[in-house]
Amino acid sequence: MDALAGLAFGIVVVDVIRSLGVQEPREIAKNTIVAGVFSSLLMGLIYVLVMVVGAQSRGTFPIADNGGEVLAQVAEYYFGSIGAVLLAVTVTIACLKTAVGLIISCSEAFEKLFPRGPSYPLWTILFCTFSFAIANFGLDTIIAYSMPVLMFLYPLAIVLILLTLCGSFFHNGRDVLRWTIGFTAAAALFDFLGALPEGVRAIFHMNGIVSWVEHWLPLASIGFGWVCPAIAGLLIGLAVSHLKQARNTVDGLPADKR
């Protein structure tokens, strides 16, 4: 989820850096990397501490339906009735900055995608209204139906980030990007189906397909079935790109030197 949010927040971070007077592309990239490393270290520390709290809570509380219940139980255990207030304030502040960032980035993106459509303020109102409506379904329902979407999107996000970072090694060739992303998307589709609620899979008779994929596709049973297809797509893309370069080189030579 942080990888997906990073793709959306990236433009916000870049705009803020530019507003501070930094205009040189190299300096913008440098400042973006510094901000990213700094925030990643802090987020990593927070996640480690949350994992420690969750693991230690098993000695006192039974398994909860979701992480929100675990945090509520731990907060009440250590701080009593005031713990609920502290947790509510903490979660509100933590989620508010994420919500603001997502609404800003999504509204800006949709305004550019649909220049003749709604204005930026209207997109903002629409996203806020939609988010408030979805929030009323409860955390368990939101997790159940958002998990398949995340399982489909996060492999694409990770592969896209890695390809972008390593683009200089294959000259940012489109063939490499297309084949790798294509194979990753195909495998991620099965992760999407596998993460659907049991009832939905039964209605559409997808349990057989999911079981077959988990049996034959390496790492699919633990949610990493996209890794091998992504590597295969990368290799095919590199081969196609190399063949095209070789053919173009030959076509550019005189007939007597081919």
Backbone bond lengths (Angstrom), bond angles and torsions (degrees), N, CA, C in turn:
res aa  C-N    CA-C-N  psi(-1)  N-CA   C-N-CA  omega(-1)  CA-C   N-CA-C  phi
1 M - - - 1.459 - - 1.521 111.12 -
2 D 1.308 116.73 -34.96 1.466 119.16 177.47 1.525 111.37 -67.55
3 A 1.337 116.34 -34.17 1.466 119.45 177.10 1.524 110.30 -65.04
4 L 1.337 116.48 -43.49 1.461 120.38 177.60 1.525 111.08 -64.11
5 A 1.329 116.50 -43.69 1.463 119.79 178.77 1.524 111.06 -65.14
6 G 1.336 116.50 -35.83 1.456 119.97 178.73 1.520 112.42 -61.07
7 L 1.336 116.36 -38.90 1.464 119.94 177.50 1.524 110.75 -63.85
8 A 1.335 116.22 -37.07 1.463 119.55 -179.63 1.524 111.61 -77.68
9 F 1.346 116.54 -37.71 1.460 120.17 -176.65 1.523 112.79 -79.28
10 G 1.318 116.72 -16.29 1.463 119.68 -175.47 1.514 112.57 -54.07
11 I 1.332 116.86 -45.03 1.456 120.22 -178.39 1.521 110.98 -65.72
12 V 1.352 116.96 -33.43 1.460 120.57 178.35 1.519 109.95 -65.98
13 V 1.335 116.64 -44.47 1.462 121.05 179.73 1.528 110.25 -62.64
14 V 1.326 116.71 -44.59 1.464 120.55 179.94 1.532 110.82 -62.36
15 D 1.318 117.26 -42.87 1.471 120.57 179.03 1.523 111.52 -62.65
16 V 1.336 117.08 -39.41 1.460 120.39 178.85 1.526 110.42 -65.63
17 I 1.330 116.64 -42.33 1.470 120.46 178.98 1.524 110.18 -62.85
18 R 1.326 117.10 -41.78 1.470 119.89 177.76 1.522 111.67 -64.48
19 S 1.327 116.34 -37.11 1.464 119.49 179.42 1.521 112.49 -66.25
20 L 1.329 116.75 -20.01 1.469 121.33 177.25 1.522 112.41 -84.22
21 G 1.341 116.54 1.08 1.462 120.32 175.84 1.508 115.13 102.85
22 V 1.317 117.95 1.17 1.466 121.47 179.33 1.531 107.88 -88.84
23 Q 1.332 116.86 118.05 1.458 121.48 -176.06 1.526 113.17 -120.16
24 E 1.324 117.78 -22.15 1.453 120.94 -179.84 1.528 109.81 -68.41
25 P 1.350 117.92 126.67 1.473 120.24 -177.47 1.521 113.64 -54.24
26 R 1.342 116.87 -40.30 1.470 119.54 -179.60 1.528 110.97 -65.22
27 E 1.326 116.53 -39.78 1.460 119.80 179.51 1.527 111.37 -70.49
28 I 1.335 115.88 -36.21 1.473 119.15 176.56 1.520 110.09 -62.08
29 A 1.343 115.99 -44.51 1.458 119.95 179.06 1.527 110.96 -63.14
30 K 1.337 116.53 -41.42 1.464 120.51 -179.60 1.527 110.80 -62.64
31 N 1.319 116.93 -46.38 1.466 120.40 -179.92 1.523 111.53 -66.50
32 T 1.330 116.77 -35.79 1.461 120.02 177.99 1.527 110.77 -65.02
33 I 1.332 116.60 -41.32 1.464 120.68 178.75 1.527 111.21 -64.90
34 V 1.333 116.33 -42.80 1.467 119.82 179.18 1.524 110.51 -61.92
35 A 1.345 116.35 -45.08 1.464 119.67 178.69 1.524 111.09 -63.42
36 G 1.349 116.39 -40.15 1.456 120.16 -179.95 1.518 112.80 -65.37
37 V 1.327 116.70 -43.52 1.469 120.30 179.27 1.518 110.63 -64.22
38 F 1.324 115.85 -44.48 1.467 120.47 -179.61 1.531 111.10 -60.40
39 S 1.328 116.82 -48.88 1.465 120.09 -179.26 1.521 111.47 -67.56
40 S 1.341 117.57 -35.30 1.470 120.40 179.70 1.521 111.16 -65.30
41 L 1.327 117.07 -40.06 1.464 120.16 178.00 1.527 111.03 -63.65
42 L 1.329 116.50 -43.63 1.463 119.35 179.22 1.524 111.35 -66.15
43 M 1.343 116.35 -42.75 1.461 119.57 178.48 1.524 110.86 -64.03
44 G 1.337 116.71 -39.45 1.460 120.14 177.36 1.522 111.93 -60.51
45 L 1.336 115.98 -41.79 1.467 120.57 178.26 1.523 110.82 -62.78
46 I 1.329 116.28 -43.14 1.466 120.51 179.30 1.528 110.55 -62.45
47 Y 1.329 116.45 -43.52 1.465 120.07 -178.75 1.529 111.13 -64.72
48 V 1.307 116.61 -40.17 1.468 119.57 178.64 1.528 110.40 -62.17
49 L 1.323 116.52 -44.87 1.463 120.00 179.74 1.528 111.55 -64.67
50 V 1.345 116.82 -39.31 1.465 120.10 177.80 1.527 110.25 -64.26
51 M 1.341 117.08 -40.11 1.468 120.17 177.94 1.518 111.59 -63.87
52 V 1.338 116.92 -39.61 1.461 120.64 178.26 1.526 110.22 -63.36
53 V 1.328 116.48 -44.75 1.463 120.75 178.83 1.524 110.42 -61.71
54 G 1.350 116.85 -44.91 1.459 120.13 179.24 1.513 112.75 -62.30
55 A 1.342 116.87 -40.46 1.465 120.55 -179.38 1.532 110.95 -67.96
56 Q 1.329 116.05 -42.09 1.460 119.27 -179.06 1.529 112.27 -70.12
57 S 1.327 116.56 -26.07 1.464 119.07 -179.03 1.523 112.11 -67.51
58 R 1.331 117.26 -20.11 1.467 120.19 -179.69 1.524 111.62 -65.26
59 G 1.346 117.03 -19.45 1.458 119.24 177.86 1.512 112.96 -78.55
60 T 1.346 116.18 -11.72 1.467 120.42 -176.57 1.517 113.06 -120.92
61 F 1.345 116.40 -36.88 1.465 120.47 -174.19 1.527 110.79 -119.08
62 P 1.331 117.04 152.60 1.471 119.98 174.04 1.525 110.32 -73.38
63 I 1.328 116.37 171.61 1.456 120.82 179.51 1.525 109.45 -64.77
64 A 1.339 116.10 130.00 1.460 121.90 -179.87 1.523 110.07 -95.09
65 D 1.328 115.11 165.74 1.468 119.85 -178.87 1.516 112.33 -70.50
66 N 1.348 117.56 -30.08 1.459 120.32 -179.51 1.524 109.75 -154.25
67 G 1.314 114.88 171.92 1.460 120.15 -177.80 1.515 113.94 -66.33
68 G 1.330 116.90 -27.99 1.454 119.65 178.79 1.516 112.38 -62.15
69 E 1.325 116.02 -40.33 1.467 120.03 178.18 1.523 110.95 -67.03
70 V 1.322 116.18 -37.43 1.471 119.20 178.75 1.524 110.43 -62.17
71 L 1.328 116.87 -47.10 1.467 120.17 179.99 1.525 111.03 -62.81
72 A 1.328 117.60 -38.40 1.466 120.51 178.68 1.531 111.15 -64.28
73 Q 1.334 116.34 -41.73 1.459 120.43 178.73 1.525 111.54 -65.05
74 V 1.319 116.36 -43.68 1.469 120.29 -179.26 1.517 110.67 -66.06
75 A 1.343 116.59 -42.12 1.462 120.04 -179.81 1.525 110.91 -62.83
76 E 1.324 117.06 -41.49 1.468 119.97 178.86 1.532 111.09 -68.76
77 Y 1.316 116.32 -34.87 1.473 120.50 -179.23 1.529 111.09 -64.04
78 Y 1.323 117.10 -42.57 1.470 120.54 -175.25 1.529 112.99 -88.69
79 F 1.330 117.93 -33.45 1.465 120.26 -172.35 1.524 113.90 -117.12
80 G 1.326 117.60 -0.51 1.448 119.49 -179.86 1.520 112.14 72.25
81 S 1.328 116.15 -148.04 1.466 120.12 -176.63 1.525 112.31 -65.26
82 I 1.337 117.47 -29.38 1.462 120.36 179.30 1.530 111.41 -69.93
83 G 1.336 116.50 -16.12 1.464 120.17 -179.50 1.513 112.55 -62.51
84 A 1.334 116.74 -36.40 1.462 120.12 179.04 1.520 110.75 -63.19
85 V 1.347 116.28 -39.02 1.470 120.22 178.98 1.530 110.38 -67.27
86 L 1.323 116.70 -44.80 1.463 120.79 179.19 1.531 110.89 -61.04
87 L 1.321 116.10 -43.57 1.466 119.90 179.54 1.524 110.87 -65.11
88 A 1.325 117.19 -41.37 1.466 120.77 -179.74 1.521 110.92 -62.58
89 V 1.329 116.67 -44.03 1.468 120.50 179.46 1.528 110.55 -65.11
90 T 1.340 116.85 -44.02 1.462 121.04 -179.09 1.526 111.62 -62.92
91 V 1.331 116.10 -48.16 1.462 119.73 -179.11 1.527 111.08 -65.44
92 T 1.333 117.09 -38.46 1.465 120.37 178.95 1.520 111.18 -61.07
93 I 1.339 116.67 -46.78 1.459 120.32 179.90 1.526 110.84 -65.26
94 A 1.341 115.98 -42.32 1.469 119.76 -178.21 1.524 111.38 -65.59
95 C 1.323 116.55 -41.32 1.467 119.90 -177.27 1.517 112.27 -80.22
96 L 1.328 117.12 -26.27 1.468 119.87 -178.03 1.515 111.60 -62.59
97 K 1.326 116.73 -43.61 1.477 118.47 -178.71 1.518 110.67 -67.14
98 T 1.340 117.11 -34.38 1.464 119.72 176.46 1.522 110.77 -67.87
99 A 1.326 115.96 -43.45 1.464 119.90 179.94 1.523 111.16 -62.99
100 V 1.319 116.61 -43.84 1.471 120.32 179.52 1.523 110.65 -62.52
101 G 1.325 116.29 -45.52 1.457 119.76 179.90 1.517 112.86 -62.29
102 L 1.333 116.27 -43.02 1.468 120.32 179.99 1.528 111.57 -66.41
103 I 1.317 116.32 -42.77 1.463 119.62 -179.03 1.524 110.54 -64.51
104 I 1.330 116.71 -42.20 1.467 120.41 178.77 1.518 110.89 -62.73
105 S 1.338 116.71 -51.42 1.458 120.61 -175.86 1.527 111.54 -65.60
106 C 1.339 116.75 -41.95 1.470 119.70 179.77 1.528 111.18 -67.09
107 S 1.320 117.06 -41.48 1.464 119.96 179.44 1.518 111.10 -63.87
108 E 1.333 117.19 -41.77 1.463 120.22 177.93 1.525 110.99 -64.91
109 A 1.337 116.11 -41.42 1.463 119.80 -179.13 1.525 111.58 -65.20
110 F 1.327 117.44 -44.85 1.462 120.40 -178.23 1.532 111.64 -70.31
111 E 1.322 116.59 -31.04 1.459 118.99 176.67 1.528 111.12 -65.24
112 K 1.347 116.16 -36.27 1.455 120.28 178.04 1.528 111.60 -76.71
113 L 1.336 116.59 -35.67 1.467 119.60 179.02 1.525 111.79 -67.76
114 F 1.327 116.00 -33.81 1.468 120.50 -178.02 1.528 108.81 -125.22
115 P 1.340 117.19 75.34 1.477 120.58 -175.97 1.523 113.66 -60.78
116 R 1.333 116.95 -26.50 1.459 120.22 179.17 1.532 112.15 -95.08
117 G 1.318 115.82 4.00 1.453 120.10 -178.53 1.512 112.42 -91.78
118 P 1.325 116.93 -153.40 1.473 121.19 -178.51 1.530 111.70 -60.04
119 S 1.311 115.75 155.59 1.458 121.25 177.72 1.525 110.49 -78.42
120 Y 1.327 116.46 171.18 1.466 121.10 -179.71 1.531 112.38 -58.25
121 P 1.349 119.20 -46.90 1.485 118.18 178.40 1.524 112.82 -60.34
122 L 1.334 116.91 -37.55 1.457 119.36 -179.50 1.519 111.36 -68.32
123 W 1.342 117.07 -41.07 1.463 119.99 175.61 1.534 110.15 -59.44
124 T 1.318 116.36 -40.10 1.470 120.68 179.22 1.526 111.26 -61.19
125 I 1.329 115.80 -45.17 1.467 120.03 179.14 1.524 110.53 -64.00
126 L 1.331 117.04 -41.70 1.462 120.53 -179.62 1.525 111.34 -62.43
127 F 1.337 117.29 -45.77 1.465 120.63 -179.68 1.525 111.15 -65.71
128 C 1.329 117.44 -38.67 1.468 119.94 178.35 1.528 110.90 -64.70
129 T 1.329 115.65 -45.04 1.460 119.96 -179.99 1.527 111.41 -62.77
130 F 1.337 115.79 -44.28 1.459 120.15 178.75 1.527 111.14 -61.78
131 S 1.325 116.83 -42.07 1.470 120.80 -179.27 1.519 111.31 -64.90
132 F 1.338 117.03 -42.26 1.465 120.04 177.61 1.520 111.18 -62.12
133 A 1.328 116.84 -39.30 1.466 120.46 -179.90 1.524 110.98 -65.67
134 I 1.319 116.84 -44.93 1.463 120.74 -179.32 1.527 111.18 -65.22
135 A 1.334 117.14 -36.40 1.469 120.82 -177.29 1.514 112.56 -60.55
136 N 1.325 117.44 -24.85 1.472 120.68 -177.15 1.517 113.18 -77.96
137 F 1.328 118.07 -5.34 1.459 119.86 178.19 1.526 112.10 -79.60
138 G 1.323 117.65 -13.64 1.462 120.72 179.83 1.514 112.28 95.13
139 L 1.333 115.85 152.65 1.460 121.33 -174.23 1.520 112.32 -64.04
140 D 1.334 118.04 -41.91 1.465 120.49 -178.49 1.528 111.50 -61.30
141 T 1.312 117.04 -43.65 1.470 120.90 179.68 1.515 111.05 -67.17
142 I 1.325 116.26 -41.32 1.471 119.98 179.87 1.524 110.57 -62.56
143 I 1.327 116.54 -43.54 1.465 120.35 179.45 1.520 110.30 -64.41
144 A 1.326 116.91 -43.04 1.468 121.08 -176.54 1.520 111.87 -60.52
145 Y 1.335 117.27 -39.39 1.461 119.96 -174.61 1.532 113.49 -98.51
146 S 1.329 117.37 -14.56 1.466 119.48 175.41 1.530 111.51 -89.28
147 M 1.332 117.27 -24.70 1.455 120.54 -179.19 1.528 113.14 -57.46
148 P 1.355 120.28 -45.16 1.468 119.18 177.58 1.526 112.88 -59.17
149 V 1.325 116.39 -39.70 1.469 119.56 179.51 1.528 110.31 -65.50
150 L 1.329 116.18 -42.34 1.466 120.13 178.28 1.524 111.35 -64.36
151 M 1.331 116.56 -39.90 1.463 120.14 179.74 1.524 111.47 -65.03
152 F 1.316 117.15 -26.98 1.469 120.59 176.51 1.526 111.61 -82.41
153 L 1.316 117.71 -38.23 1.462 120.68 -173.10 1.523 113.62 -84.05
154 Y 1.353 117.24 -35.02 1.463 116.98 -172.16 1.530 113.24 -66.34
155 P 1.354 121.49 -35.50 1.468 118.55 175.17 1.527 112.14 -63.12
156 L 1.338 116.72 -38.79 1.460 120.00 178.41 1.523 110.47 -64.09
157 A 1.335 116.57 -40.93 1.457 120.12 -179.81 1.530 111.15 -64.80
158 I 1.327 116.48 -45.65 1.468 120.17 -178.46 1.525 110.75 -64.20
159 V 1.335 117.07 -45.76 1.464 120.67 -179.70 1.528 110.56 -64.01
160 L 1.323 117.14 -41.32 1.460 120.51 179.62 1.526 111.05 -63.49
161 I 1.324 116.73 -41.65 1.467 120.51 178.48 1.529 110.85 -63.86
162 L 1.335 116.77 -45.55 1.462 120.35 -179.81 1.529 111.40 -64.13
163 L 1.330 117.18 -42.17 1.460 120.19 178.59 1.525 111.35 -63.68
164 T 1.321 116.21 -38.13 1.467 119.75 179.07 1.520 111.10 -66.70
165 L 1.333 116.58 -42.48 1.460 120.38 179.98 1.533 111.96 -66.78
166 C 1.335 115.99 -33.40 1.473 120.81 -177.15 1.524 111.92 -102.29
167 G 1.327 117.03 14.77 1.461 120.42 -175.24 1.516 114.61 -59.77
168 S 1.329 117.34 -28.75 1.464 119.91 -178.12 1.529 112.11 -66.35
169 F 1.337 117.31 -23.03 1.465 120.07 -178.61 1.530 112.18 -74.63
170 F 1.344 117.37 -23.41 1.463 119.59 177.70 1.534 110.98 -125.37
171 H 1.355 114.91 21.69 1.465 121.70 175.77 1.530 111.99 58.04
172 N 1.324 116.17 31.30 1.462 121.80 179.33 1.527 112.29 51.02
173 G 1.326 115.49 38.62 1.460 120.79 -177.88 1.517 112.14 -63.12
174 R 1.320 116.16 135.24 1.458 120.42 -178.73 1.528 111.83 -66.91
175 D 1.330 116.54 -33.09 1.465 118.77 -179.92 1.521 111.09 -61.93
176 V 1.319 116.16 -41.42 1.469 119.97 178.86 1.525 110.13 -64.23
177 L 1.317 116.36 -44.18 1.464 120.02 179.87 1.529 111.29 -63.40
178 R 1.326 116.61 -45.18 1.463 120.03 -176.22 1.519 111.76 -66.33
179 W 1.328 117.55 -47.07 1.459 119.74 -177.85 1.531 111.29 -66.77
180 T 1.328 116.75 -42.48 1.470 119.29 -178.42 1.516 111.46 -66.99
181 I 1.328 116.99 -47.50 1.460 120.55 179.45 1.525 110.55 -64.96
182 G 1.347 117.09 -38.70 1.461 120.49 -179.92 1.517 112.47 -62.44
183 F 1.328 116.89 -47.94 1.468 120.57 178.81 1.532 110.75 -65.14
184 T 1.330 116.54 -38.57 1.467 120.21 179.26 1.521 110.80 -64.42
185 A 1.332 116.70 -42.59 1.465 120.73 -179.73 1.527 111.23 -63.71
186 A 1.328 116.61 -40.43 1.461 120.02 179.48 1.528 110.85 -62.06
187 A 1.335 117.00 -43.47 1.465 120.02 179.25 1.526 111.30 -71.11
188 A 1.338 116.40 -37.58 1.466 119.82 -179.81 1.524 111.39 -65.39
189 L 1.319 116.74 -25.94 1.461 120.04 177.56 1.531 111.12 -61.60
190 F 1.330 116.59 -38.12 1.465 119.97 177.48 1.530 110.92 -70.66
191 D 1.347 116.94 -33.38 1.463 119.38 173.98 1.522 110.18 -63.89
192 F 1.332 115.94 -37.12 1.464 120.86 176.33 1.526 110.64 -60.75
193 L 1.334 116.39 -47.47 1.462 120.37 -179.52 1.522 111.22 -64.43
194 G 1.334 116.35 -40.28 1.456 120.37 -178.39 1.517 113.28 -67.84
195 A 1.341 116.92 -25.85 1.462 120.29 -178.32 1.520 113.18 -89.77
196 L 1.324 117.48 -5.13 1.461 119.87 177.86 1.528 110.66 -63.20
197 P 1.326 117.66 150.22 1.474 119.68 175.99 1.529 111.09 -55.47
198 E 1.307 116.34 147.47 1.462 121.84 -175.37 1.526 111.85 -55.32
199 G 1.315 116.31 -40.27 1.453 119.54 -179.26 1.521 112.78 -64.02
200 V 1.317 116.42 -40.21 1.475 120.59 179.59 1.527 110.30 -66.37
201 R 1.329 116.69 -41.92 1.472 119.37 178.70 1.522 111.40 -63.68
202 A 1.326 116.50 -37.45 1.465 119.62 -179.83 1.523 111.34 -67.92
203 I 1.328 116.71 -38.94 1.472 120.21 -179.05 1.527 110.67 -61.76
204 F 1.333 116.91 -41.74 1.467 121.26 -176.66 1.533 112.51 -95.83
205 H 1.345 116.65 8.72 1.462 122.44 175.38 1.541 111.87 54.75
206 M 1.330 115.02 50.96 1.459 120.02 -178.31 1.526 113.15 -104.95
207 N 1.325 117.54 -3.24 1.464 119.58 -177.68 1.526 112.04 -62.28
208 G 1.343 116.75 -37.21 1.461 119.91 179.67 1.511 112.06 -64.54
209 I 1.329 117.08 -43.37 1.461 121.01 179.17 1.519 110.81 -64.29
210 V 1.334 115.70 -44.31 1.462 119.88 -179.43 1.523 110.65 -62.49
211 S 1.319 117.92 -43.53 1.463 121.13 179.20 1.523 111.60 -63.61
212 W 1.327 116.17 -40.41 1.471 119.91 179.76 1.522 110.87 -64.40
213 V 1.333 117.26 -42.75 1.471 120.94 179.56 1.524 110.61 -65.96
214 E 1.324 117.20 -43.37 1.464 120.11 179.80 1.524 111.41 -63.22
215 H 1.327 116.85 -28.63 1.466 120.42 -179.27 1.530 111.53 -77.31
216 W 1.326 117.46 -39.98 1.458 120.50 -172.48 1.526 114.52 -99.07
217 L 1.317 118.14 -25.27 1.463 119.96 -177.99 1.521 109.77 -92.47
218 P 1.332 118.17 120.47 1.471 120.68 -177.82 1.528 111.68 -57.22
219 L 1.314 115.43 138.34 1.464 125.06 176.05 1.530 113.77 68.46
220 A 1.332 118.23 2.58 1.463 120.26 -177.85 1.524 111.89 -65.80
221 S 1.315 117.78 -30.73 1.462 120.62 -176.91 1.523 112.63 -68.47
222 I 1.329 117.61 -17.92 1.470 121.08 179.50 1.524 111.18 -113.34
223 G 1.329 117.44 16.76 1.459 120.81 174.70 1.506 115.99 84.66
224 F 1.342 117.76 12.17 1.459 120.86 179.44 1.529 111.68 -118.77
225 G 1.330 115.66 32.29 1.456 119.06 -179.87 1.516 113.66 -66.36
226 W 1.318 117.48 -14.19 1.461 121.32 -179.23 1.523 113.13 -80.03
227 V 1.319 118.24 -15.45 1.470 120.88 -173.19 1.521 111.70 -63.30
228 C 1.333 117.54 -53.46 1.463 120.80 -178.55 1.533 112.17 -63.76
229 P 1.341 119.74 -45.60 1.465 118.83 175.64 1.521 112.72 -59.92
230 A 1.330 117.55 -36.76 1.464 120.01 178.59 1.529 110.89 -63.50
231 I 1.331 116.32 -41.96 1.467 120.25 178.13 1.529 110.17 -65.35
232 A 1.346 116.43 -41.47 1.465 120.17 177.93 1.526 110.95 -62.54
233 G 1.333 116.62 -43.49 1.459 119.95 177.68 1.509 112.38 -63.10
234 L 1.336 116.54 -37.51 1.465 120.92 177.58 1.524 111.09 -63.01
235 L 1.334 116.44 -45.21 1.458 120.23 -179.47 1.530 111.51 -65.21
236 I 1.336 116.11 -41.98 1.465 119.52 178.44 1.526 110.00 -64.73
237 G 1.328 116.51 -42.97 1.456 120.01 179.01 1.511 112.45 -61.71
238 L 1.331 117.22 -41.40 1.464 120.73 177.16 1.524 111.18 -63.95
239 A 1.344 115.75 -40.75 1.466 119.66 179.32 1.523 110.98 -64.99
240 V 1.326 117.42 -45.24 1.462 121.45 179.24 1.520 110.72 -62.63
241 S 1.320 116.08 -43.80 1.457 119.91 178.91 1.524 111.40 -62.54
242 H 1.338 116.37 -41.02 1.470 120.30 179.19 1.528 111.14 -65.29
243 L 1.335 116.47 -41.93 1.464 119.86 179.58 1.521 111.24 -64.33
244 K 1.319 117.47 -40.06 1.453 120.47 178.50 1.521 111.19 -65.08
245 Q 1.320 116.73 -41.45 1.455 119.78 178.18 1.524 111.23 -64.09
246 A 1.336 115.88 -41.30 1.462 119.43 179.12 1.530 110.91 -64.45
247 R 1.339 116.77 -41.65 1.459 120.62 179.77 1.527 110.94 -65.59
248 N 1.331 116.69 -41.95 1.457 119.65 178.75 1.513 111.48 -64.62
249 T 1.338 116.25 -35.52 1.463 119.84 178.13 1.515 110.80 -65.87
250 V 1.348 116.04 -43.04 1.460 120.30 179.14 1.524 110.92 -65.67
251 D 1.327 116.88 -41.75 1.462 120.53 -179.11 1.517 111.57 -65.67
252 G 1.314 116.86 -25.25 1.453 119.74 179.94 1.520 114.24 -82.44
253 L 1.344 117.37 -10.02 1.473 120.61 179.79 1.509 110.76 -85.81
254 P 1.325 118.00 154.13 1.472 121.18 172.83 1.515 111.02 -61.91
255 A 1.315 116.74 155.85 1.477 120.98 -176.14 1.515 112.04 -58.89
256 D 1.334 119.43 -36.27 1.470 121.33 -177.12 1.524 113.02 -76.03
257 K 1.336 116.68 -8.81 1.469 118.96 -178.78 1.533 112.42 -113.51
258 R 1.329 116.26 4.38 1.453 117.53 178.89 1.531 110.41 -76.38
